[in-house]
């Protein structure tokens, strides 16, 4: 269907914001970037983007014969990522985005689990602790660092109750009005909560990043987890790995949404994918070395392998789409694997301890240092085998 649509809580795009990129790319550069990063299948984009010799015509609104014309240039302008390395991270503005909210919201978010009598594992609290450790290291290395949140509280001023109307409309749009009241109320409550913690929260973070912080780079800090074999009887798994995400791989149903089509083109024309890939690859090398974990591989159409470095993939996520700058999204460790869980529960300690036959630093310290090392590799002039200068690492 070609009806006008935007994502849930999405904002209709202002297409004229793409005008500064008129005549900045050749047709070939545009098409290659589109297929190699942003949309690997032509059948996903051909209803929305028509490539002509001298321009791309982009459908502004689903269902309307109204097009934005993006003119191409004839001679390629070589897109570059600055290879100019610094002596430190001085002058670099980095926003650290600790994934999820944590605290009293962790169960609502589904980012909370308990094994036996151990303390609960809350991803939002762990990611915040990592961000604070990383902030110290990066500040000592000269970077200007901002935390998108600095406590286990939402950035959005909204609460689940503010989405009653949207939740009711969602129920009606799916023909679920006939459900028993109890079932319907449960679904409405879940929908309101999801709109609060997943959609409104990311929109609020995007507003903060895009309008106030305006960083050179956002690093989204997460820990991965495997699906439970039996959600009623939580048992730790064996699989433990890492991966790094950049923005890309928009699927057909996503490009059919006016706001997502616009956001994709804004990212493509800005050339943010170049820095994202460079940092993601350096980050992947640093994480592999620090965590000693294998890289995770996606199977399925929602992710696209980027470059040759293992563990770097493109996915279209709300955060890496809405933040208007290069974004690298980290997913090391599976928190509910035996290997990661033991180390998370061990918490903070001095020096190293033995886990699975090897001496290891506390997991959150290891994570923070690996991210710092990835950034140093990307931005600071070092010998190829160098690591973070130990004398500049603040002790935890």
Secondary structure as the mmCIF struct_conf table of DSSP 4:
data_model
#
loop_
_struct_conf.conf_type_id
_struct_conf.id
_struct_conf.beg_label_comp_id
_struct_conf.beg_label_asym_id
_struct_conf.beg_label_seq_id
_struct_conf.end_label_comp_id
_struct_conf.end_label_asym_id
_struct_conf.end_label_seq_id
TURN_TY1_P TURN_TY1_P1 UNK A 8 UNK A 9
HELX_RH_3T_P HELX_RH_3T_P1 UNK A 15 UNK A 21
TURN_TY1_P TURN_TY1_P2 UNK A 22 UNK A 23
BEND BEND1 UNK A 24 UNK A 25
HELX_RH_AL_P HELX_RH_AL_P1 UNK A 27 UNK A 33
HELX_RH_PI_P HELX_RH_PI_P1 UNK A 34 UNK A 38
HELX_RH_AL_P HELX_RH_AL_P2 UNK A 42 UNK A 45
TURN_TY1_P TURN_TY1_P3 UNK A 46 UNK A 48
STRN STRN1 UNK A 49 UNK A 51
BEND BEND2 UNK A 53 UNK A 54
STRN STRN2 UNK A 55 UNK A 59
BEND BEND3 UNK A 60 UNK A 61
TURN_TY1_P TURN_TY1_P4 UNK A 62 UNK A 63
BEND BEND4 UNK A 64 UNK A 64
STRN STRN3 UNK A 67 UNK A 71
HELX_LH_PP_P HELX_LH_PP_P1 UNK A 72 UNK A 73
BEND BEND5 UNK A 74 UNK A 75
HELX_LH_PP_P HELX_LH_PP_P2 UNK A 76 UNK A 77
STRN STRN4 UNK A 86 UNK A 86
BEND BEND6 UNK A 87 UNK A 89
TURN_TY1_P TURN_TY1_P5 UNK A 90 UNK A 91
STRN STRN5 UNK A 93 UNK A 98
BEND BEND7 UNK A 99 UNK A 100
HELX_RH_3T_P HELX_RH_3T_P2 UNK A 103 UNK A 105
HELX_RH_AL_P HELX_RH_AL_P3 UNK A 106 UNK A 109
TURN_TY1_P TURN_TY1_P6 UNK A 110 UNK A 110
STRN STRN6 UNK A 112 UNK A 113
TURN_TY1_P TURN_TY1_P7 UNK A 116 UNK A 117
BEND BEND8 UNK A 118 UNK A 118
HELX_LH_PP_P HELX_LH_PP_P3 UNK A 119 UNK A 120
STRN STRN7 UNK A 121 UNK A 122
HELX_RH_AL_P HELX_RH_AL_P4 UNK A 123 UNK A 140
TURN_TY1_P TURN_TY1_P8 UNK A 141 UNK A 142
STRN STRN8 UNK A 144 UNK A 147
BEND BEND9 UNK A 148 UNK A 148
BEND BEND10 UNK A 150 UNK A 153
BEND BEND11 UNK A 155 UNK A 157
HELX_RH_3T_P HELX_RH_3T_P3 UNK A 160 UNK A 163
HELX_RH_AL_P HELX_RH_AL_P5 UNK A 164 UNK A 173
TURN_TY1_P TURN_TY1_P9 UNK A 174 UNK A 175
TURN_TY1_P TURN_TY1_P10 UNK A 177 UNK A 178
BEND BEND12 UNK A 179 UNK A 179
HELX_RH_AL_P HELX_RH_AL_P6 UNK A 181 UNK A 194
HELX_RH_PI_P HELX_RH_PI_P2 UNK A 195 UNK A 200
HELX_RH_AL_P HELX_RH_AL_P7 UNK A 201 UNK A 207
HELX_RH_PI_P HELX_RH_PI_P3 UNK A 208 UNK A 213
BEND BEND13 UNK A 216 UNK A 216
STRN STRN9 UNK A 217 UNK A 224
HELX_LH_PP_P HELX_LH_PP_P4 UNK A 226 UNK A 228
BEND BEND14 UNK A 229 UNK A 230
TURN_TY1_P TURN_TY1_P11 UNK A 231 UNK A 232
BEND BEND15 UNK A 233 UNK A 233
STRN STRN10 UNK A 237 UNK A 237
BEND BEND16 UNK A 238 UNK A 238
STRN STRN11 UNK A 241 UNK A 247
HELX_RH_AL_P HELX_RH_AL_P8 UNK A 252 UNK A 255
TURN_TY1_P TURN_TY1_P12 UNK A 256 UNK A 256
BEND BEND17 UNK A 257 UNK A 257
HELX_RH_AL_P HELX_RH_AL_P9 UNK A 258 UNK A 270
TURN_TY1_P TURN_TY1_P13 UNK A 271 UNK A 271
HELX_RH_AL_P HELX_RH_AL_P10 UNK A 272 UNK A 291
HELX_LH_PP_P HELX_LH_PP_P5 UNK A 293 UNK A 293
STRN STRN12 UNK A 294 UNK A 295
HELX_LH_PP_P HELX_LH_PP_P6 UNK A 296 UNK A 296
BEND BEND18 UNK A 300 UNK A 300
TURN_TY1_P TURN_TY1_P14 UNK A 301 UNK A 302
STRN STRN13 UNK A 304 UNK A 305
BEND BEND19 UNK A 307 UNK A 309
TURN_TY1_P TURN_TY1_P15 UNK A 310 UNK A 311
STRN STRN14 UNK A 312 UNK A 315
HELX_RH_AL_P HELX_RH_AL_P11 UNK A 318 UNK A 322
BEND BEND20 UNK A 323 UNK A 325
STRN STRN15 UNK A 326 UNK A 334
TURN_TY1_P TURN_TY1_P16 UNK A 335 UNK A 336
STRN STRN16 UNK A 337 UNK A 337
HELX_RH_AL_P HELX_RH_AL_P12 UNK A 338 UNK A 346
BEND BEND21 UNK A 350 UNK A 351
STRN STRN17 UNK A 353 UNK A 355
TURN_TY1_P TURN_TY1_P17 UNK A 356 UNK A 357
STRN STRN18 UNK A 358 UNK A 360
HELX_RH_AL_P HELX_RH_AL_P13 UNK A 363 UNK A 379
STRN STRN19 UNK A 380 UNK A 380
TURN_TY1_P TURN_TY1_P18 UNK A 384 UNK A 385
HELX_RH_3T_P HELX_RH_3T_P4 UNK A 390 UNK A 392
BEND BEND22 UNK A 393 UNK A 393
HELX_LH_PP_P HELX_LH_PP_P7 UNK A 394 UNK A 395
#
